[in-house]
Amino acid sequence: MDLYFCGHGGWDTRGHSSVFVEVPAGTEVVFYKEVGYPLTVGEARKILEHDSQALRPVRTIRGPMQAPEMTLYPAQEFWPVFGAAAKVGHADWHAVATETRLGALLQRYRSARIHWIACSVRELAPTHA
């Protein structure tokens, strides 16, 4: 089952005891940008639409391997764009209402293929208000 998690995203390594999380066996996490790079709304839209010009995954992490413990932040301002694009591409898209760590998504959606449709920037300062 392919699930597309959309929002603002980053890898916050400040003050955490672990900056990696284990991907459970049978589960995958798909990244479209390497750590340190932003994903634009236009790029996200094309991925959700399954557009022929969409970015291809740069990394797929399969369990039981370690993935960066990313954080997904709400991006309500883009929900209409994500929803419309997902409808075109028949993508099962999800958003979060509060800051959510990848580890929590992995526990809740075991055996899924989780597509990270968010930035993967390294957080050096707060990225949300």
Secondary structure, DSSP 8 states (H G I E B T S, - for coil): -EEEEESEEEEE-TT-S-SEEE--BT-EEEESS-TT----HHHHHHHHHT-TTS---SEEEEBSSEEE--EEE--GGGHHHHHHHHHHHT--EE--SS-EEHHHHHHHTTT-EEEEES--EEESS----
